[in-house]
């Protein structure tokens, strides 16, 4: 199911970055989560558990994304995606931008796009 308006962003979601390839997180050393683009999935297959995030609405136009490890997706000042925070601050909030049938996510803290 694709997203066409802010109210569509809720509950369990997967962020598709390319043809049937989703944003995926992996536990690295300690509690750090690294993000990458997952392998292509076959038609009819959904995203894997590591590609599912929980969308949490924060305001009328901002959302946060929680991982299965109870951490929130944020964006560092260098543009690297992280998932270390166990609470939502400005770095963990994203504003969906809809344009020409596409969706981008603008990070509130540093104006980086996903």
N, C-alpha and C positions, 0 to 999 in steps of 0.2 A: 504494500500500500504506500503510495507516495504522499508527501505532505504538501499541501497547497496554501495553508493558512496556519497561524499560530495555534489555534485551538486544536489542530491535528497532532501537536507535539505533546504527548502525554503517555505515561506508563512505559512498558518495555519497548525499546526502539533499537534499530540498528542504523548506522550511518553508512549508506552506500556511497563509495567514492568513485567507483568506475563500474563497468559492466559486471554486475554480480560479485563485486569485491567490496568488502566492508572494513570499516575501521576496527582494528583488533588490538586488544591489550594482552600483554604477557607479564607475569611476575618476573622481575629480574632480582638482583641481589637485594636481600632485605625485603622491605615492603615497597620498593619502587616498581611502578608499572611502566612498561615501555609500550608505545603505540606503533603500529605498523599497518600496512594494508594487507588483509588476509588474501588467501588464495582464491581464485575464481571458484564459484559454486555452480553446480549444474542447475539447469532450469527445473524449478519445482522444489529445489532444496532451499531451505532457509539459512540464515546466518547461524554460526555456531554459538555456544554459550559465551565464549570469550569475545563475541562480537555484539552482545546484547548489553545495552545500557538502560538505566531507568531515568526517564525524563521527569524532572521535578520543576514545576512552574514556580518561579520566584516572584515575579511581578507580572503586570499586564503585557509586557513585551520581552521578558528575560526568562531563561530556563537554565537549569543546571543538569549535569548528567552524572549519575551515580553508577559506579562499577559494582560487580558482584563482590568485591572486596571491601565494600562500604567506604570507598574513597571517591572523590569527585574529580572530574576532568577539568584541568586548568591549562593555561597556556603561559609558558615562561616568557620573559621579555625577549628572549632569543628566538621565539616562535616554536619551541619544542613543546609538544603535548606532554603533560604530566598527570598523574593521579595519585597524589600524596595526601591531600587535605581530607580530613575527616569531617569538616564543616564547610559550609559555603561562605566564601567571601567574594570580593569583587572579581578576583582572578578566576573564580569558578562559574561565573555567570556569562551566558552567551545570548546574544540578540539575533534571532532569525531574521535574515534579509531575503525577501522574495523578489525576484526579478526575472522576467522572460521565461517563466515556468521552471526556474531553477531556485535552489535554496543554498545560501551561504550562512555560516554562523560567525558572527562578529564577537570577539572576546571583549568584554567590558573594560578590562584593566589596561590593555595595551593595543587595542585597535588592530589585532591580527585576525585574519579570516581562516576558517576551516571550510 
